[in-house]
Amino acid sequence: MRLLLDTHVAIWWLSGDGRLSPATRRAIEDAPDAYLSVVSLWEMFVKQGTGRLDLPAGFADALRDDFVELPLTFDHALEGRELPRVHRDPFDRMLVAQARVEALTIVTADRTLSEYGVSVLGA
């Protein structure tokens, strides 16, 4: 299974947060391809800039070591434009678009994302 981590899942992964279930942690470890979107990195920086997220030094390098970088492409943006207004969060909408274009399963605790018809693995 090819996985795309939602932003909160990547943060939980790095911090060893217990909200990431052992089964999901194993699925990420065993995945032949586990992706992290640049969209998630951008979301982390936005939250850090507003004081809503405290990130440790070197976190970006740790993410780069653990996951495959997924850049944002024209095709992703075009797919995002076509999505129905199920979810208001623009970061999540773009992750859905990327998952749809790249045929990825999103790892997330946000059950709303499955309403887009994308494959979801619960965190």
Contacts in CASP RR format, 6 or more apart in sequence:
PFRMAT RR
TARGET T0000
AUTHOR 0000-0000-0000
METHOD contacts of the structure
MODEL  1
MRLLLDTHVAIWWLSGDGRLSPATRRAIEDAPDAYLSVVSLWEMFVKQGT
GRLDLPAGFADALRDDFVELPLTFDHALEGRELPRVHRDPFDRMLVAQAR
VEALTIVTADRTLSEYGVSVLGA
1 27 0 8 1.000
1 31 0 8 1.000
1 32 0 8 1.000
1 105 0 8 1.000
1 121 0 8 1.000
2 31 0 8 1.000
2 32 0 8 1.000
2 33 0 8 1.000
2 34 0 8 1.000
2 35 0 8 1.000
2 102 0 8 1.000
2 103 0 8 1.000
2 104 0 8 1.000
2 105 0 8 1.000
3 27 0 8 1.000
3 28 0 8 1.000
3 31 0 8 1.000
3 33 0 8 1.000
3 34 0 8 1.000
3 35 0 8 1.000
3 104 0 8 1.000
3 105 0 8 1.000
3 106 0 8 1.000
3 107 0 8 1.000
3 121 0 8 1.000
4 35 0 8 1.000
4 36 0 8 1.000
4 37 0 8 1.000
4 70 0 8 1.000
4 95 0 8 1.000
4 98 0 8 1.000
4 99 0 8 1.000
4 102 0 8 1.000
4 104 0 8 1.000
4 105 0 8 1.000
4 106 0 8 1.000
4 107 0 8 1.000
5 13 0 8 1.000
5 28 0 8 1.000
5 34 0 8 1.000
5 35 0 8 1.000
5 36 0 8 1.000
5 40 0 8 1.000
5 67 0 8 1.000
5 106 0 8 1.000
5 107 0 8 1.000
6 40 0 8 1.000
6 92 0 8 1.000
6 95 0 8 1.000
6 106 0 8 1.000
6 107 0 8 1.000
6 108 0 8 1.000
6 109 0 8 1.000
6 110 0 8 1.000
6 113 0 8 1.000
6 123 0 8 1.000
7 39 0 8 1.000
7 40 0 8 1.000
7 43 0 8 1.000
7 44 0 8 1.000
7 91 0 8 1.000
7 95 0 8 1.000
8 108 0 8 1.000
8 109 0 8 1.000
8 123 0 8 1.000
9 20 0 8 1.000
9 24 0 8 1.000
9 107 0 8 1.000
9 108 0 8 1.000
9 109 0 8 1.000
9 123 0 8 1.000
10 36 0 8 1.000
10 40 0 8 1.000
10 44 0 8 1.000
10 63 0 8 1.000
10 67 0 8 1.000
11 17 0 8 1.000
11 44 0 8 1.000
11 53 0 8 1.000
12 18 0 8 1.000
12 19 0 8 1.000
12 20 0 8 1.000
12 123 0 8 1.000
13 20 0 8 1.000
13 25 0 8 1.000
13 28 0 8 1.000
13 66 0 8 1.000
14 56 0 8 1.000
14 59 0 8 1.000
14 62 0 8 1.000
14 63 0 8 1.000
19 109 0 8 1.000
19 123 0 8 1.000
20 123 0 8 1.000
21 122 0 8 1.000
21 123 0 8 1.000
24 107 0 8 1.000
24 121 0 8 1.000
24 122 0 8 1.000
24 123 0 8 1.000
27 107 0 8 1.000
27 121 0 8 1.000
28 34 0 8 1.000
28 107 0 8 1.000
33 68 0 8 1.000
34 66 0 8 1.000
34 67 0 8 1.000
34 68 0 8 1.000
35 67 0 8 1.000
35 68 0 8 1.000
35 69 0 8 1.000
35 70 0 8 1.000
35 102 0 8 1.000
35 104 0 8 1.000
36 63 0 8 1.000
36 66 0 8 1.000
36 67 0 8 1.000
36 68 0 8 1.000
36 69 0 8 1.000
36 70 0 8 1.000
37 70 0 8 1.000
37 72 0 8 1.000
37 94 0 8 1.000
37 95 0 8 1.000
37 98 0 8 1.000
38 69 0 8 1.000
38 70 0 8 1.000
38 71 0 8 1.000
38 72 0 8 1.000
39 72 0 8 1.000
39 91 0 8 1.000
39 94 0 8 1.000
39 95 0 8 1.000
39 98 0 8 1.000
40 91 0 8 1.000
40 95 0 8 1.000
41 60 0 8 1.000
41 63 0 8 1.000
42 91 0 8 1.000
43 91 0 8 1.000
44 53 0 8 1.000
44 55 0 8 1.000
44 59 0 8 1.000
47 53 0 8 1.000
48 54 0 8 1.000
48 55 0 8 1.000
70 98 0 8 1.000
70 102 0 8 1.000
72 94 0 8 1.000
72 98 0 8 1.000
73 101 0 8 1.000
75 101 0 8 1.000
76 94 0 8 1.000
76 97 0 8 1.000
76 98 0 8 1.000
76 101 0 8 1.000
77 94 0 8 1.000
77 97 0 8 1.000
79 97 0 8 1.000
79 98 0 8 1.000
79 100 0 8 1.000
79 101 0 8 1.000
80 93 0 8 1.000
80 94 0 8 1.000
80 96 0 8 1.000
80 97 0 8 1.000
83 93 0 8 1.000
83 96 0 8 1.000
83 97 0 8 1.000
83 116 0 8 1.000
84 116 0 8 1.000
86 112 0 8 1.000
86 115 0 8 1.000
86 116 0 8 1.000
87 93 0 8 1.000
87 96 0 8 1.000
87 110 0 8 1.000
87 112 0 8 1.000
87 113 0 8 1.000
87 115 0 8 1.000
87 116 0 8 1.000
92 110 0 8 1.000
92 112 0 8 1.000
92 113 0 8 1.000
95 106 0 8 1.000
95 113 0 8 1.000
96 106 0 8 1.000
96 113 0 8 1.000
96 116 0 8 1.000
96 118 0 8 1.000
98 104 0 8 1.000
99 105 0 8 1.000
99 106 0 8 1.000
99 118 0 8 1.000
99 119 0 8 1.000
100 116 0 8 1.000
100 117 0 8 1.000
100 118 0 8 1.000
104 119 0 8 1.000
105 118 0 8 1.000
105 119 0 8 1.000
105 120 0 8 1.000
105 121 0 8 1.000
106 113 0 8 1.000
106 118 0 8 1.000
106 119 0 8 1.000
106 120 0 8 1.000
106 121 0 8 1.000
107 120 0 8 1.000
107 121 0 8 1.000
107 122 0 8 1.000
107 123 0 8 1.000
108 120 0 8 1.000
108 121 0 8 1.000
108 122 0 8 1.000
108 123 0 8 1.000
109 122 0 8 1.000
109 123 0 8 1.000
111 120 0 8 1.000
113 120 0 8 1.000
114 120 0 8 1.000
END
